Amino acid sequence: MPPMLMIFRLKRPERRPISLYIPLLLAYIPLLPLVLLALVSLPFLAISEKTRQYLPLVKALPSLLIATRGTRISVESNDHTIYLYIK
């Protein structure tokens, strides 16, 4: 199952922290026409040997998207702390 929620937190000293909950379904909907167009045009583009080398990459993209679930990124500096979590 692909990730559905991204949590972005920005902690600043002496200020109120910012928390954003971003539903990733809103990002998937605009990408759907591009994915469908790519799936329809892929057999026509994979005629030459150079373009056929990218087919394993295209096959691996859905599993790469699913593997991003549970990713946590934290960046800290003297002034700010940025926290990103993909659920």
PyMOL commands that set and color helices and strands:
alter all, ss='L'
color gray80, all
select helices_A, chain A and resi 25-45+49-52+55-67
alter helices_A, ss='H'
color red, helices_A
select strands_A, chain A and resi 5-11+18-23+72-76+81-86
alter strands_A, ss='S'
color yellow, strands_A
deselect
rebuild
show_as cartoon
